[in-house]
Amino acid sequence: MTNSNKESSAWHEHEQKQIRAWLRLSYADRLRWLDQSKAFVAKATAAARARSSGSPQRDEYIGRIRF
């Protein structure tokens, strides 16, 4: 097995573990995760806006993002 195949196999194995872990979660756990992810993105976006100079192009782009 070449090094590339080993890396590919490791990534595939990791992906399968992630999928199995996700499927073990209940529907409520998945919704909680989604809500927490949306809150994280909103906080990160607000922090980025606070740090930036507020260029019109950036504000226009961020304004199109749907949460």
Secondary structure, DSSP 8 states (H G I E B T S, - for coil): --HHHHHHHHHHHHHHHHHHHHHHS-HHHHHHHHHHHHHHHHHHHHHHHHHS---HHHHHHHHT---
